[in-house]
């Protein structure tokens, strides 16, 4: 194994980097830099600059054997509804199957192409693929989309139509193509189609990230193996994940579990990773998180991607604070840029806020500034922008501009919302990070801007009086209410996860627990947890001591918890999984559904032997190709048999799975 590993985690707010001495099991350097969404290499390079500056000048870079990346970019894109415009080719789908896929309702701008074709459950062709119709539809859609997805009925039993459709699309366009059978072996064609569509939608984000990392590593003459964390916590080569970026959903959260185990030394625990955009909660036993076989649900999308059994909620330090005229405070599920982060870079932000406060006009939108991500790239501009959207986009620069100077009509606001959904522009707002800075609980950004933002939003909602001065008790109480809202929601998420049920926050016992009350009527609340909470992520230290107290839990916030994802990336394992289906056929014998064309076998024993040999060879080959050593294989066979029939003739269907786990060379 290599002596040193570098872990990089690119999240919605920060890009973290660590250097780990693998022989000493020690984090020897750690750093954070702002994630620069317009050009990710800027943030990655800044994080690497900072972390390499902490090690000795004679640090042997040629002994860095692995650079591993985790990211929440894919997860955040799905949670926030961002992504490229795509087309999905549905082969052999009827109206009901299209409806069950929910593609049209959940990803409204997707071009849906339906053509004849598909196979039966035995892998036999229903009818030939209609290539003529496919070519015409692809040519028509090509200029309006950035990627294609392909899903065929029963393609997991015979993928030939998906393979042929992919070839046709590549002959006509130069865009990426996602085949559903590459992502899942599940028979559920509608969900496979949705999974493939989501995958195609986020390809460009993972490609951009890996390009950024490669660029930064080359600048430092680091020639180490480059890998990325998948959603199940295992590592995969960077080249292999480019066509299947959806496997990186929950990459950051999975890495946080591995990092939490490494940093805390705990084996059985519940981990809560709070970042800028999301809070991710999972339970680990024997040091490894449970994997959900049903497929991950992210941002309301039910995918078929196997990943850690983790609950992801749109709650983070950068969640937008929403108030109303009745003085209510709530947190939106989407992320905005904290106003205080801009105030630390652009002095005119505080000057503008002071002017608005002095004039007492435009208070509701005073904290909203529009700007492009740092280092915008022209090739990221979606092809489907309308003229008005392009006009608004042209007025927005890398320097923050007040919302009120750009947005004058409803059509302007609609255009900005579309640009936001594409990730082309960013917007600021009041966040818990601002509240924490106003209270002195965090200090990396501008405290004055944070207090001005709290004053403006509080005053616009009647929560803070118009004659209130800065630093007054009234202002601090408003900031405390925002921190309390994060604390309560964090308690609620953890309590539900610990109980294994979605609990209503309105139930008197739940409401009392998450609010820190010890008594409901004459009933005393003294519940405790039987496993500790390991809290990681940048804002963890602000909220989780109180969260642990309210839940009666031992709370561990380990050293380097703010960069736990990067630590998990650097200390992960390679894992490959191959699944083969076997089914009895009416005319006798068995069909083995290998990738591509299925094979036949006359007996159960032969079918199982052929499937097992193929799966073991393929799983080990994939693991070794990715640089694994000390590979260990496990074999699992699930059978469906007729009752009261001898085993040699009773098999109806079987699923054979081989898993290989190995260390990185």
N, C-alpha and C positions, 0 to 999 in steps of 0.2 A: 504494500500500500504506500501511497505518497506520504511524505512527512507533513506537508502543509496542504490544507484545503481552504479555498475561499468560498464563502457563501454570499450571495447577493439576493436581496428581496426587493422587488419593485412593487410598491403599493400605490394606492390612489393619491396619497399625500407625500410619503417619503420613499426614498430608495436607500436601503441599508446595506452595509457590507461588513463582513467579519473575516478575520484570518484565524484559523484554528491550527494549533500544533496537535496533530492527531496522536503522536506518540505520548505526549504529556496530557492529552485530553484537556486542553486549556485554550480558552479564548484569549489570544494575545493582542488583538486589536479589534476595535469596533467603531463604526461611524454611521452618520445619517446625513442625507442630502435631500433637498426637495426633488420630487419626481417632476421632470419636465416633459409634459405630455406632448408638446409639439415636436420635440426631438429628444427621445429618451436617452440618447448617448450622453447628453449634457449632464443629466442627473446621475447616470451610472458612472461617468468619468469623475464627477465631483465626489461621489461616495468612495470610489477606488483611490482617488487622490488622497482623501482624508485618512483612509485606513492604512494605506501603504506608508504615509508620512509618520505613522505611529510606530512602525517596526524599525529595527536597526538599519543603518545605511548599508551594511553588508548582508542584509537579509537575502538568502539564496533563492531567487525567483525561479531558478531551474529546478528547485525541489518542490514547487507547487504542482501537484499532480492532478488536481481536480478543481474546477470552478463550477459551482452548481447554483442554479437560479430558481427561486420561487417567486410567484407573482400573484397578485389579486386582480390584475388587469382584466382577465377573462371573466372572473366572478363579478367584478364591479361593472363591467360592460353589460352583463345580463341583468344584474340588479337594477341598473339605472336605465336600461333600454337602449344602450348605445350599440353601434355596429354599422358595418357597411351594408349597402343595398345589395341584395342577392336574388338569384333565381333558383327555384327548386324544381327539378324534373321528377314527376311522380309517374312511375311506370306501372300500369295495370291497376291503378287506384280507382274505385268507384266513388260516388258522391259521399257516401257515408264515411268511407275511410278518410277522404279529404277533410271532412268536418271533424272527425275524431283527432286528426293531427293538430288541430287548433293553430295551424300556421297562419291562416288568414286573419284570425282574431287577435293573436298575440304579437305577430310581426307584420303590421299592416302594410308595409311598403314592399313586401316580398312578391316577386313575379312567380306565379304558379303555372307550370307547364305540365299538362297531362297528355300522355301518349299511351297507345296500346302496347301490351307486352306483359311480362311477369310469368311466374311459375306457380305450380301447385306445391302443397306441403311436402311432396316427395321429390321436388326438384325438377318436375317435368314441365316443359314449356306450355303455357296456356295458349299463346299465340305469338307470332314473331314480333320483335321490336319494330315499331313503325319509325324507321330511320328518316323517311322523307319528312314526316310531320315534325320529328325532333329537330332536324336541321333547320327547317323553316322557323320554328319557334326560337331556337337558340340565336339565329341571325337577328331576329326581331328584338330579342332582349339584350343582346351582347353590349350594346352601346349604353345601356342604362343600369348595368349592374357591375359590381366589382368581383363577384365570385359566384360559383354554381354549386348546388348540392344535387345529389341523385339518390333516389330511393325507389326500389322496385319491390313488388309484392313477392314475398318469400325469397328475397335475395340471399338470406342466410342459408337457404337450402340449395340455391343455385345463383351465383352472382354474375353469370355471363352477361345478362342484359345491362346490369350496372357497369360492368367493365366496358361493354361496347358503347354505352351512352357516354361514358367518360372519354373514350377515344374520339367520338364524334365531336364532343364539345371542345376538346383540345385541338382538333383539326381546324375549328372555326375561330376560336378565341385563344388568348394567352392567359386567361384568368385561372385561378386555382379551382379545383374540382374536389368535392368531398363525396365519397361513396358511403352510404349508410351501413353497409355490411362490414366496412372497415372499422366502424366505431362500436358495434354491438352485435352479438349473436342472438339477440332476442327476436322472437317471432312477431312481436307487435310492430307491424309496419308503420302505422301512423306515428307512434312515438319515435321510431327510428328515423322517420322523415323529419320530424321536428328537431331531433338531436343533430342530424346532418345539416339542417338549415342553420341552426344556431352556430354550429362549428364553422360553416362557411362565412357566417357573419363576422366572426372574430379572428379569422386567419391573419389579417393584416396587422392586428395588434401584437400577436406573438412573434410574427416575422420581424416587425419593427424592433421589438425588445431584443431578440437574439442578434439582430444586426448591430444594435447599440452596444451590446455586451462584447461582441467580437471586435468592434471598432475600438472600444476602450482597452480591451486586453492587448490588441496589437500595438497600441500606443505605449504599452509598458513591456513589450516583448515577452508577454506571458503566453506560452504555447501549451497550456494544460488542456486536458480533456474538458469539454463543455457539456453540461447536462442540465436538465430541468426537472423540477419536482412535479409529479403528476398528482391528481386529486386523491389517490389512495396512499400518498406518502412516499411512494417509491420514486426512484430516479429513472429517467429515460434520456437517451442522447438527444442533443439539440436538433440534429438533422431529422430524427425520427418523429419529433413532435410537430414539425412544421405543417404537415398535412392533417394533423389531428389535434389542433390546439384546444379543443373542448375538453380533452383529457386533463388540461391544466386548470379547469374550474375547481375551485377549492384547493389549488396548489398552495397558495399562501397559508390558508388555515391548516392544511395537512402538515406543512412544514412547521407550523407553530406548535403542533402536538409533539412532533419529533424533537423540536428545540426545547419545549417545556420539559420533556422527559430528561433530556441531556443536561439542562441547566439546573433543574430542581432535584434530580436524583430520585424523584417519586416514580412509583410503578403503577399504582392505581390512583387515579385522580380525575377531576373534571377541570378541563382547561377552558378559560375564557380569554379570547384574543380580541382586544378592542383596538381598532385602528382609527383612521380618519373617516372611513366610509361605512364599515360594517363591524358588528360584533359576531364572532364565530365561537360556538360552544360545542365541545365534544367530550365524551367520556372515554378514558383510556384504561385498559386492564392489561396487566403484564407489560406495560410500557408501549403498547401499540393500540391505536384507535380502532374501533369497530368499523368494518366496511359495510356499506349498505348495498345489498344485492338488488334492491328494487330500483336503484338509480337515483341520482341526486336531484333535488328540487332547489333551484336557484332563481330568485326573483320571480317566483310564481311559475317558472318553467319546469315541467316534469321531464327530465332527461333520462337517458338510458346509460349514463356514464357511471361506472362504479367508482365511488370515492368514499372518503371518510364519512361516517354517519354523523354529520355535523349540522347543527342548526345555524343558519346564517341570517342575520337580521340587519336591516338598514339602520343601524344605530352606531354612531361613532363620534369622535371628537369634532368632526366637521359637518355633522348633520345640521341642517338649517333650522334655526329657532323661529317658530311661527307664533305670533301673538295676534289677539283680536281686540276689539274695542271694549270687550267685557273684562279684559285683563287676564284672559286664559293664556297659558304657555304650553306649547307642545313642540315635539321634534319631528320634522319631516324625515322620510326615509332616504332622501337623496342628499348627496354631498355638495357643499359649496365651498369656496375658498374663504377661510377665516379672514375677516377684515384686518385683524391685527397682524397677519402675516404680510399683507401688502403694505401696512403702515411702517413695517420695519425696513422696507426697501424703497418705498416712494414717499417722501415727506409730504407731498401735496395731498395725500389721502387724509391725513389729520387736519390739514388746513381746510380742506373742503368740508369735512364733517363739522369743524368749528363754525364755519360760515353758515352752513345749513342750520345748525343749532341756534346761532345768533339771530338768524332771520325767521326761524320757526316756520319754515315753509319746505314742503317736500320731505317731511320726516319719514314717511312710510317707505320710500325708496332710497333714502340717503345712504344706506349701507350697501346698496347694490352698485357694483362696478362691473363693466364688461371688458374683457381682454382676451387676446389670443393666447393659446399655450406658448410657452417659451420655445423658440425655434420652430415655427410652423413650417410644414412641408407641403408644397403645392400638390404632390401626388396623393395627399390625403383628402383632397376636396372631393366630395361625392359628385358623381356625374348627374344626379337627379335634382340638383339645386335649381330653384326657379330664379327668374330675373330679380325679383324683389329680395330674395334671400342672398343672392350674390351682391346686390347693392349694399345691404346691411353689413354683410361680411367684409366688404371692402372698406367700410368706415371704422371697423374695429381693428385696433392695433395691439402690439405687445404692451403698450402703456395703458394702465387702467383708465377708463373713461366713465363718468357717472351715467347711470342708467337713464336719468332724465334728459341728458343731452342727446341721446340716440333714439330713445323709444318715445314716440309721440302718438301712435295710433295702435289699434288692436292688431292690424296687419303686421306692424313692426314687431309686436310681441310674439305673434305666431311665427314669424321668420326667425327670431332669436331662439325660440323653443326648439325649432327644427335644427338650427345650428348647434345648440347645446346637445341635442340627442345624437348628433353626429360626432360630438367631441371636438368640433372645430373652434368653439369659443368656450370661455369659462366665465362664471359669474360668482361674485362674492356675496356674503350675507353674514348675519350674526350667527355664531355657532357656540357650542359649549367650550371650544378652545378659547374663544374671546372671553367668555365668562370666567374661565380658569385664569387667564392672564389678568383680567380686571381684579380678581381676588388675590393675585400673587401666588396662585397654586402652580402656575407654569410661568416660564420666564424667557423662552427662546425668541419670542416676538415682542411687538411693541405694546407695552401696558397702557400707554396713553390712548392709542387708537382703540384698544379694546374697551376702555372705559367710555370713550366717546360713543362707540357703537352701542353699548348697553344703554347709555343715556338716551340716544336718539330713538332706538326701538322701544325702550320702556316708556319714554315720553309720548311717542306716537300712539301708544295703546292705553295711556292713562295709568300705567303701572308706576311710573316715576313722574313726580309733579314737575310742571314747567319751570318752577323757580328753584328746583333742586340743584345743588352744586355738585361738582365732581368729587368723588371719594366719600360721598355722604352715606349714611347708614341705609337710606332708601335705595340708593343705587346698588350697594353691596347686597342688599336683600334680594333684589331682582336677579343679580348674578347667581346668588345662592339658589334661587328657585330653578334656574337652568341646570345647575350642577345636581340639584335634587332630582330633577326629571330624569337625567341620565342614570343616576343611582337607582331610582325606583324601577326604571325599565330594565336595567341590568339585573337587579334582584329578581324581577318577574321572569326574565328569560332563563336565568339559572334555576330558579325554583321549579319552573315547568320541566326543564330538562332533568333535574334530579328526581322529580316525581314520575317522569315518563308519561306525562299527560299535559295537554295544553290547558292551563289553568286560567280562568277568567280573573283579570285584575280587579274586577268589581266585587268579587266575593269578599265578604267582610274579613274572613281569616287571611286570605291572600293579601288584601289591601293593607291590613294591619302589619303583616310580616314585611312586605316590601317597603312600607313607610317607616319601619323601625319601631312600631308600637309593640309593647309586650303584653297587652291585655285587650280582650274584646269582651265587653260586659264583665261577667265574673270569671271568664275563662282566661287562663294565663298561657301565653305562647312561649314555649321554651324548646322549640325544635332545633335539632342539630343535624349535621351531615356526617355520614360515616366515611367519606373520602374528602381529602382537602381540595380547596380551590387553588389551582395554579393560574395566576393572572399574568398575562403578558401583553405586549403592545405598548406603544408610546404613552397613552393616557392612563395606563393601568394604575399607576401609583396615586392618581388623583381620586379615583372612585372606589377601588376594590378593598382598601382597609375597612371602609364603612359597609360595603356590600357584604364582606365576610362577617362583620359583626352582626348585621341584621339577620343573616342566615345561620348564625351559630356555627360557623365553619372555621377551621384552621385555614388561613389564607397565606399562600406562599407567592411572593413577588421576587423571583430569583434575580441575582446579578445578571446584567445584560438582558433583562426581560424585554427591554424596548426593541431589541434586535433578535428576538427568539426565532422569527421566521428565517432569517439569514443563517442562524446557527443550525436550524433544522435542515436547511438546504445543504449545508456543508457536511452534515453527518448522516445523510440518508443512505439507503440501500437500493440496489437494483432488483426489480421484481418483474418477472414476465409471467403471463397467464395465457394458456391456450385451452379453448373449450371446443369439444367435438360432439355433435349430436349423432345418435344412432337410432334408426327407426325400422320396425318390421314393415314389410311390403306385402300386398295382397297375394301376389303370385309366389310367395315363399322367399325366404332369405331376408337379408337386411341391407339397408342403404346407409352408408357412412358419409355424412355431409362434411367432406373436407373442403378447404378453400378452393373456389373455382368449381369444377365439375365434381359431383358426388361419385362414390365408388360403391360397388356391390360386394357382399360377402354371403356365402351360403349358410354359415352357422353363427351362433351367438359368440362362441369363443373366438373365432377368427375375426369377427367384426370388432370385438373389444380389443383384441391384440393389435390389429392394424391401427385402430384409432389411438391406442395408448402409445405405440411406437412412434406414430406420426407426431402426436402432441408432445411427447417427451423430447424428441429430436428437435422439433421446431422451437419449443420453449427454451431449451438449453442453447440452441444456436442463437436465438435472439439475445439471451442474457450475455453470452460470450461476446457477441458482436458489439454489445454496448459496453464491454470492458469489465464484465463481472469475473470474479475469481471465487474459489471455494463455493461453487454453486451447489445448492441443496434443492432437491426436487421432492414435491409431495404430490400424491395422486388421489383423486376422489372420483367415485363412480356412483351416480344416482340412477336407480333403475325404476321402471314402472312395469310390473309383471301381472299376468293373469293369475288369479287365485287357483289353487288346487291343480296346478300344472307343473310338471318337472322343469327345473331351471333351464335346461337346454332348449326348451321350446316355449317358455312362458313370457319372454321379453316382448313388450310392446314398444317401448322407447327407453333410451338411456342418454344421460348427459355425462360425459367424461371430461374431467378438468385436471390439468397438470399445471402446477405453480412452481417456478424456480426463483430462489432468492440468493443473491450473492453480494459480496463486498466489491467496491469499486477498486480496480487495479491501480 
